[in-house]
């Protein structure tokens, strides 16, 4: 089978690999679409500290089951599936309390281990999900949205609350969608008008272009000057980390999806005076996948709104290079892996 590998920063090749064979409890999937993610772009640029080269990218995957190994009973040949791309060691403190999404020893497809950008992939049956109402392109969009849905769940967002999402890349858009699905009044923040337009298209009530305002002031004025009860940071910017804490309502919740390499200096008095709940949010649970998939399936036009380009397998490397050159123009690139055969 054909497989694309990133061999070094901004370099790739396409190689022939042996077709994999499913073992006990495993399923062989013919890959349909792969969504290219910000982590793949970071790998392409040489900026992903978790990646060694060469690396096959791709963790946002859909496909068709073509064979099952011994002991597989709940998955049928011909089913359309998506992959949960994370591992769980079942030993660490997170796994011991059932929070497998933040396993200490997680290895995500396409990051710490080779991913799905090839014609065939073997996965444990437990890592596959079916979502009624979505085609293969739609299934490939679920994973990045599910990360945002998980952040909305972590923030305990309820109907009628104001929820601010800072950063409207694909994961941030997932947080917008997750908050909208919970009935929140969503305020989306970004520096790119195109991304803010997409946030409105997908349900944000208001948008803020943070190039044009003092963001702390604008957020603090929400809810009659109380500030927002929930803020989700999805950009990984130290200033955004601080503004969440500074502008949150008293007794508010702050959820961090993004992370920044440099240390962040806080006025810690806000933590105590406001009695804030400050939380990290990592990856997603099967329930988040199903919630994000159900939200997409309610309106098929949502998939079209999220996907910027669909490219054949042979153009996947060129698509990464084009995204690198103009990142603001892309929300989601889908690679049609069926064209690899």
C-alpha positions as a printed NumPy array, in Angstrom:
array([[  0.   ,   0.   ,   0.   ],
       [  1.028,   3.644,  -0.513],
       [  1.919,   5.722,   2.546],
       [  2.978,   9.349,   2.916],
       [  5.769,  10.121,   5.371],
       [  7.117,  13.454,   6.563],
       [ 10.838,  12.682,   6.476],
       [ 12.215,  15.993,   7.799],
       [ 10.873,  19.535,   8.226],
       [  9.139,  20.511,   4.972],
       [ 10.116,  17.272,   3.248],
       [  8.044,  14.183,   2.455],
       [  8.029,  11.042,   0.381],
       [  5.477,   8.44 ,  -0.684],
       [  6.523,   4.847,  -0.095],
       [  5.103,   1.386,  -0.581],
       [  4.534,  -0.535,   2.661],
       [  3.242,  -4.082,   3.225],
       [ -0.504,  -4.345,   3.722],
       [ -1.218,  -4.776,   7.455],
       [ -3.054,  -7.835,   8.779],
       [ -5.449,  -7.618,  11.744],
       [ -4.622,  -9.699,  14.793],
       [ -6.869, -10.77 ,  17.668],
       [ -9.311,  -8.012,  18.619],
       [ -8.185,  -5.88 ,  15.672],
       [ -9.918,  -4.493,  12.588],
       [ -8.503,  -3.683,   9.145],
       [ -9.833,  -0.396,   7.773],
       [ -9.508,   0.902,   4.227],
       [ -8.905,   4.588,   4.856],
       [-11.378,   6.987,   3.268],
       [-10.372,  10.484,   4.335],
       [ -7.698,  11.972,   6.563],
       [ -8.092,  15.434,   8.04 ],
       [ -4.836,  17.364,   8.264],
       [ -4.498,  18.936,  11.696],
       [ -2.514,  21.758,  13.275],
       [ -0.252,  19.131,  14.831],
       [  0.465,  17.782,  11.319],
       [  1.328,  21.316,  10.19 ],
       [  3.608,  21.663,  13.2  ],
       [  5.286,  18.365,  12.268],
       [  5.7  ,  19.622,   8.701],
       [  7.347,  22.789,  10.009],
       [  9.604,  20.912,  12.422],
       [  8.005,  22.46 ,  15.492],
       [  6.292,  19.457,  17.091],
       [  8.445,  18.351,  20.049],
       [  6.606,  15.011,  20.325],
       [  7.492,  13.88 ,  16.793],
       [ 10.553,  12.07 ,  15.476],
       [ 11.205,  11.586,  11.742],
       [ 10.239,   9.931,   9.543],
       [  6.597,  10.075,  10.682],
       [  3.393,   9.071,   8.893],
       [  0.903,  11.823,   9.853],
       [ -2.838,  11.592,  10.246],
       [ -5.121,  11.017,  13.218],
       [ -8.424,  12.445,  11.946],
       [ -9.533,   9.349,  10.093],
       [-12.528,   7.731,   8.47 ],
       [-12.754,   4.493,   6.544],
       [-14.54 ,   1.269,   5.698],
       [-13.981,  -1.988,   7.58 ],
       [-12.584,  -4.581,   5.165],
       [-11.538,  -7.4  ,   7.532],
       [-11.695,  -8.331,  11.201],
       [ -9.341, -10.38 ,  13.334],
       [-10.159, -13.221,  15.716],
       [-12.369, -12.253,  18.622],
       [-13.957,  -9.217,  16.955],
       [-17.715,  -9.472,  17.484],
       [-19.177,  -5.953,  17.404],
       [-17.795,  -4.646,  14.117],
       [-18.908,  -5.799,  10.681],
       [-17.127,  -5.74 ,   7.326],
       [-18.528,  -2.856,   5.27 ],
       [-19.21 ,  -0.527,   8.217],
       [-18.147,   3.13 ,   7.938],
       [-16.104,   4.086,  10.993],
       [-13.923,   6.768,  12.517],
       [-10.916,   6.232,  14.737],
       [-10.29 ,   7.308,  18.304],
       [ -6.567,   7.982,  17.763],
       [ -5.324,   7.87 ,  21.366],
       [ -3.902,   5.02 ,  23.422],
       [ -4.432,   4.257,  27.107],
       [ -1.927,   2.446,  29.299],
       [ -4.58 ,   1.417,  31.878],
       [ -1.967,   1.87 ,  34.616],
       [ -1.444,   5.599,  35.225],
       [ -3.464,   7.723,  37.647],
       [ -5.679,   9.113,  34.857],
       [ -6.552,   5.689,  33.512],
       [ -7.209,   4.394,  37.018],
       [-10.022,   6.955,  37.42 ],
       [-11.417,   6.398,  33.908],
       [-10.016,   9.55 ,  32.302],
       [ -8.329,   7.703,  29.47 ],
       [ -8.245,  10.814,  27.256],
       [ -5.441,  12.252,  29.405],
       [ -3.456,   9.048,  29.853],
       [  0.032,   9.892,  31.033],
       [  1.512,   7.522,  28.445],
       [ -0.804,   8.347,  25.533],
       [  0.516,   7.908,  22.005],
       [ -1.609,   9.646,  19.388],
       [ -1.693,   8.424,  15.802],
       [  0.531,  10.59 ,  13.623],
       [  2.34 ,  12.14 ,  16.581],
       [  4.148,   9.74 ,  18.925],
       [  3.449,   6.827,  16.545],
       [  2.79 ,   6.482,  12.825],
       [ -0.589,   7.7  ,  11.689],
       [ -3.238,   6.87 ,   9.144],
       [ -2.109,   8.623,   5.933],
       [ -1.96 ,   5.408,   3.968],
       [ -4.38 ,   3.123,   2.192],
       [ -4.942,   0.636,   5.033],
       [ -4.748,   0.747,   8.821],
       [ -5.153,  -1.824,  11.587],
       [ -6.754,  -0.629,  14.824],
       [ -8.163,  -2.254,  17.956],
       [-11.906,  -2.701,  17.68 ],
       [-12.291,  -0.613,  20.835],
       [-10.864,   2.422,  18.997],
       [-13.548,   2.516,  16.297],
       [-16.873,   4.334,  16.362],
       [-19.854,   4.497,  14.02 ],
       [-21.819,   7.745,  13.786],
       [-25.172,   7.465,  11.985],
       [-25.934,  10.123,   9.409],
       [-22.365,  11.   ,   8.392],
       [-20.522,  10.035,   5.231],
       [-16.779,   9.367,   5.185],
       [-15.893,  13.046,   4.777],
       [-18.068,  13.968,   7.745],
       [-16.621,  11.197,   9.895],
       [-13.107,  12.55 ,   9.294],
       [-14.111,  15.931,  10.75 ],
       [-15.442,  14.573,  14.044],
       [-12.163,  14.173,  15.961],
       [-11.006,  17.829,  15.984],
       [-14.515,  18.979,  16.869],
       [-14.673,  16.434,  19.678],
       [-11.657,  18.072,  21.347],
       [-13.639,  21.319,  21.517],
       [-16.753,  19.47 ,  22.704],
       [-14.644,  18.   ,  25.506],
       [-13.541,  21.5  ,  26.554],
       [-17.173,  22.639,  26.63 ],
       [-17.993,  19.642,  28.82 ],
       [-15.048,  20.405,  31.108],
       [-16.37 ,  23.948,  31.468],
       [-19.777,  22.605,  32.566],
       [-21.46 ,  25.025,  30.183],
       [-25.22 ,  25.264,  30.663],
       [-28.058,  26.678,  28.616],
       [-28.269,  30.468,  28.654],
       [-24.732,  31.049,  29.945],
       [-22.267,  33.281,  28.165],
       [-19.257,  31.293,  26.975],
       [-16.234,  32.953,  25.375],
       [-13.981,  30.967,  23.02 ],
       [-10.617,  32.556,  22.257],
       [ -9.139,  31.156,  19.051],
       [-11.236,  29.901,  16.142],
       [ -9.04 ,  27.315,  14.51 ],
       [-10.589,  23.898,  14.053],
       [-10.393,  22.972,  17.738],
       [-11.678,  26.384,  18.815],
       [-14.524,  26.05 ,  16.332],
       [-15.267,  22.72 ,  17.986],
       [-15.483,  24.533,  21.323],
       [-17.847,  27.067,  19.74 ],
       [-20.004,  24.229,  18.428],
       [-19.861,  22.363,  21.734],
       [-20.969,  25.442,  23.651],
       [-23.73 ,  26.18 ,  21.114],
       [-24.932,  22.579,  21.402],
       [-25.248,  23.134,  25.168],
       [-27.444,  26.192,  24.617],
       [-24.886,  28.862,  25.495],
       [-24.63 ,  32.381,  24.186],
       [-21.221,  32.081,  22.521],
       [-18.794,  34.931,  21.959],
       [-15.975,  33.95 ,  19.576],
       [-12.639,  35.787,  19.571],
       [ -9.967,  35.734,  16.867],
       [ -7.754,  38.018,  14.775],
       [ -8.901,  36.605,  11.417],
       [-12.268,  37.827,  10.066],
       [-12.625,  34.632,   8.011],
       [-12.511,  32.502,  11.123],
       [-14.949,  34.783,  12.912],
       [-17.348,  34.489,   9.978],
       [-17.172,  30.694,  10.278],
       [-17.842,  30.911,  14.027],
       [-20.998,  32.922,  13.319],
       [-22.016,  30.45 ,  10.616],
       [-21.792,  27.661,  13.177],
       [-23.785,  29.39 ,  15.865],
       [-21.716,  32.022,  17.676],
       [-23.986,  34.869,  18.796],
       [-21.232,  37.489,  18.742],
       [-17.647,  37.819,  17.568],
       [-14.735,  39.99 ,  18.646],
       [-11.783,  40.844,  16.407],
       [ -9.159,  41.264,  19.096],
       [ -6.947,  43.361,  16.819],
       [ -9.42 ,  46.202,  17.124],
       [-10.278,  46.315,  20.837],
       [ -8.754,  45.972,  24.276],
       [ -9.803,  42.383,  24.818],
       [ -9.753,  42.437,  28.613],
       [-12.073,  45.449,  28.654],
       [-14.394,  43.992,  26.008],
       [-14.733,  40.687,  27.862],
       [-15.085,  42.264,  31.29 ],
       [-18.064,  44.267,  30.028],
       [-20.017,  41.137,  29.093],
       [-23.   ,  40.09 ,  31.206],
       [-23.674,  43.626,  32.467],
       [-20.105,  44.109,  33.605],
       [-19.898,  40.826,  35.51 ],
       [-17.63 ,  39.225,  32.905],
       [-18.228,  35.84 ,  31.259],
       [-18.839,  32.825,  33.517],
       [-16.931,  30.52 ,  31.135],
       [-13.877,  31.131,  28.964],
       [-12.141,  28.582,  26.737],
       [ -8.626,  29.35 ,  25.495],
       [ -7.936,  27.519,  22.238],
       [ -5.016,  29.398,  20.717],
       [ -2.032,  28.808,  23.024],
       [ -1.073,  32.423,  23.645],
       [  0.292,  33.726,  26.938],
       [ -1.693,  36.969,  26.73 ],
       [ -4.876,  34.961,  26.144],
       [ -4.081,  32.766,  29.15 ],
       [ -3.927,  35.852,  31.337],
       [ -6.959,  37.627,  29.918],
       [ -9.14 ,  34.604,  30.665],
       [ -8.329,  34.84 ,  34.372],
       [ -8.481,  38.631,  34.477],
       [-11.854,  39.007,  32.74 ],
       [-13.719,  35.929,  34.058],
       [-16.717,  36.473,  36.285],
       [-16.402,  35.801,  39.997],
       [-17.001,  32.051,  40.541],
       [-16.248,  31.561,  36.836],
       [-14.586,  28.698,  34.986],
       [-11.531,  28.896,  32.727],
       [-10.637,  26.011,  30.393],
       [ -7.301,  25.792,  28.614],
       [ -7.003,  23.676,  25.458],
       [ -4.054,  25.509,  23.958],
       [ -0.653,  25.591,  25.554],
       [  2.2  ,  28.012,  25.172],
       [  5.899,  27.172,  25.297],
       [  6.897,  30.218,  27.327],
       [  6.077,  30.601,  31.037],
       [  2.934,  32.618,  31.822],
       [  2.982,  35.194,  34.64 ],
       [ -0.299,  35.654,  36.495],
       [ -1.783,  37.984,  39.063],
       [ -2.679,  35.065,  41.285],
       [ -5.005,  37.196,  43.403],
       [ -7.673,  36.622,  40.743],
       [ -7.553,  32.876,  41.364],
       [ -8.485,  33.327,  45.014],
       [-10.633,  36.469,  44.982],
       [-12.856,  35.099,  42.224],
       [-12.641,  31.49 ,  43.42 ],
       [-12.076,  30.44 ,  39.815],
       [-12.139,  26.885,  38.521],
       [ -9.118,  26.669,  36.193],
       [ -8.956,  23.504,  34.124],
       [ -6.946,  21.884,  31.391],
       [ -8.663,  19.984,  28.601],
       [ -6.926,  17.271,  26.598],
       [ -8.124,  15.138,  23.702],
       [-11.682,  13.759,  23.961],
       [-13.76 ,  10.879,  25.295],
       [-15.96 ,   8.541,  23.242],
       [-18.965,  10.515,  24.537],
       [-17.445,  13.714,  23.121],
       [-16.905,  12.013,  19.746],
       [-20.531,  10.907,  19.646],
       [-21.807,  14.344,  20.69 ],
       [-19.719,  16.096,  18.033],
       [-20.776,  13.568,  15.412],
       [-24.454,  13.968,  16.281],
       [-24.115,  17.757,  16.027],
       [-22.559,  17.443,  12.558],
       [-25.202,  14.964,  11.425],
       [-28.002,  17.383,  12.324],
       [-26.997,  19.605,   9.38 ],
       [-24.737,  18.231,   6.615],
       [-23.874,  21.79 ,   5.514],
       [-21.764,  22.077,   8.664],
       [-19.215,  19.678,   7.166],
       [-18.981,  21.783,   4.002],
       [-18.515,  24.922,   6.095],
       [-15.607,  23.356,   7.988],
       [-13.723,  21.82 ,   5.054],
       [-11.598,  24.296,   3.112],
       [-10.137,  21.857,   0.584],
       [-10.322,  18.208,  -0.429],
       [ -7.167,  16.995,  -2.154],
       [ -6.179,  13.655,  -3.67 ],
       [ -3.581,  11.559,  -1.875],
       [ -0.85 ,  12.522,  -4.351],
       [ -1.282,  16.206,  -3.458],
       [ -1.203,  15.836,   0.341],
       [  2.405,  17.039,   0.638],
       [  1.744,  20.031,  -1.595],
       [ -1.357,  20.829,   0.472],
       [  0.736,  20.946,   3.658],
       [  3.176,  23.309,   1.936],
       [  0.334,  25.571,   0.784],
       [ -1.159,  25.599,   4.283],
       [  2.239,  26.473,   5.703],
       [  2.433,  29.464,   3.333],
       [ -1.054,  30.829,   4.139],
       [ -2.349,  29.294,   7.4  ],
       [ -5.225,  31.748,   7.796],
       [ -6.87 ,  30.561,   4.603],
       [ -7.415,  27.007,   5.859],
       [ -9.795,  25.592,   8.436],
       [ -9.601,  21.936,   7.442],
       [ -7.902,  20.039,   4.614],
       [ -9.218,  16.571,   3.85 ],
       [ -7.055,  14.093,   1.973],
       [ -9.009,  11.639,  -0.184],
       [ -6.949,   8.549,   0.554],
       [ -9.066,   6.413,  -1.784],
       [ -7.096,   8.007,  -4.63 ],
       [ -3.922,   6.325,  -3.293],
       [ -5.031,   2.968,  -4.672]])
